[in-house]
């Protein structure tokens, strides 16, 4: 564990930083993904997620991060996968979340001016592919393994293998 400003970074037994994120889908409109602006480069769009706190379960961290970064709540679905970024030494637990509620003011909108916006799956994949190819991989994996908008996809058994 190491400290970063107001958070503690946690690492797994292989030295990878433990992270959690959600691919936020619209419950009303098929094939739409919610992205948030990057806190460091506001012109770039990213999947909401971040570091896990000590002893925090991945699904709890994912819901917390989405609320902090995107200001949304919803129905947490299945674990899409554990994605490994060997260059950055991150392992990210990525869940599917169906958005049911938007908070008018949320933590990152007031502290760092973060924005949120809906993108089609294709637009989101293209936006992420330019500067966050690992995150574009989350959407590609989702398209290959899910029927978007179908409730049974939320209840599917979790994927526990690490996706590199």
Phi, psi and omega in degrees: 000140172226157181266141172228114181039260184253020180220160176253124177279136179243150184231150177274183185295342179265003180086010178273140177291133180275123181227162176218147182208166175229135165275109185269118182251153177280134175280340184265323187241118179301144169069028176242140183237138177268125175244160177238154178287146178292141178288335181266328179226087187303340179281350178262146180250144184220165172280133179293133179174171180183191185290147177273144178277162179304134178064014179272134177288146182305317183291327177292317179297319181298314179295318179298312182298319180295320178294316180294313188273323185250345181066038178231158173230163180179196180266115180283126179262208186284162172288116179290323179166172174251113187257130183254128174251100185292328180294317183265356181058050177242146165235119186246123173278117184247123180250163171263136177228128174267117184288128178239344184212135174253129175273132183295322176232130180227165189312302186287341177289326181271326184275322183235005178071026182294144178244164176226150180202149175275140176229149169294161180303319181292316179296319180295316179298318179293315181298318181286326183299332181291320187227350178223064184300329178297321179288326173300327177298328176300315183290322177297319178296318179299313181297325181285334190240001185228153166258104186303139176077355181269123185304331181294338179293335179287331185264000182300150180298148183292150173267120183252358178280151180277129181259120184256000000 
